[in-house]
Amino acid sequence: MVDVLASASEPQVQASGIVAESKGQQPLFKIDKYDGSTSLETYLLQFKQLAAYLQWTERDTFYIMSASLAGPAA
């Protein structure tokens, strides 16, 4: 699930998921960890849309996706 909260972007990894933050402001988006218990297609669509919007490089996308996997999905 993606929560929209504020503006600008630099991804941060936190225990509860990936958070794209702006400097000195509230988090912009939060990507929950994916553990395989929900629809993979929906999760990937949301993830890809966020990556495109925030203009992540392929390297950013790879590492952020890797960090967002949990449990059996990891």
C-alpha positions as CSV (number, residue, x, y, z in Angstrom):
1,M,0.0,0.0,0.0
2,V,1.2,3.5,-0.8
3,D,0.4,6.4,1.6
4,V,0.7,10.0,0.2
5,L,1.8,12.4,2.9
6,A,3.8,15.5,1.7
7,S,6.3,16.5,-1.0
8,A,9.8,16.0,-2.7
9,S,11.8,12.7,-2.6
10,E,14.7,10.7,-1.2
11,P,14.0,7.1,-0.3
12,Q,14.7,5.9,3.3
13,V,14.5,2.3,4.5
14,Q,12.6,1.9,7.8
15,A,11.4,-1.2,9.7
16,S,7.8,-0.8,8.5
17,G,8.7,-0.2,4.8
18,I,10.2,2.2,2.4
19,V,9.6,5.9,2.9
20,A,10.3,8.6,0.3
21,E,11.0,11.8,2.3
22,S,11.6,15.4,1.6
23,K,14.2,17.1,3.6
24,G,12.7,18.7,6.7
25,Q,9.1,17.6,5.9
26,Q,6.8,14.7,6.5
27,P,7.3,11.5,4.4
28,L,5.9,11.8,0.9
29,F,5.1,8.1,0.3
30,K,5.3,4.9,2.3
31,I,5.7,1.6,0.6
32,D,4.7,-1.2,2.9
33,K,6.8,-4.4,3.0
34,Y,5.6,-7.1,0.7
35,D,5.4,-10.6,2.3
36,G,3.5,-12.5,-0.4
37,S,0.1,-12.4,1.5
38,T,-1.5,-9.9,-0.9
39,S,-1.7,-9.5,-4.7
40,L,1.8,-9.3,-6.2
41,E,0.4,-7.6,-9.4
42,T,-1.1,-4.8,-7.3
43,Y,2.0,-4.3,-5.3
44,L,4.3,-4.2,-8.4
45,L,2.0,-1.8,-10.2
46,Q,2.0,0.6,-7.2
47,F,5.8,0.2,-6.8
48,K,6.5,0.8,-10.5
49,Q,4.2,3.9,-10.6
50,L,6.0,5.3,-7.5
51,A,9.5,4.6,-9.0
52,A,8.5,6.3,-12.3
53,Y,7.0,9.3,-10.4
54,L,10.1,9.7,-8.2
55,Q,12.4,9.1,-11.2
56,W,14.4,6.3,-9.5
57,T,17.3,4.8,-11.4
58,E,17.3,1.1,-12.1
59,R,19.8,0.7,-9.3
60,D,17.6,2.7,-6.8
61,T,14.6,0.6,-7.9
62,F,16.5,-2.7,-7.4
63,Y,17.7,-1.9,-3.9
64,I,14.5,-0.4,-2.7
65,M,12.5,-3.3,-4.0
66,S,14.9,-5.7,-2.3
67,A,14.5,-3.9,0.9
68,S,10.7,-4.0,0.7
69,L,10.5,-7.8,0.6
70,A,9.7,-9.7,3.8
71,G,8.9,-13.2,4.9
72,P,8.4,-15.8,2.2
73,A,8.6,-13.1,-0.5
74,A,12.2,-12.2,0.5
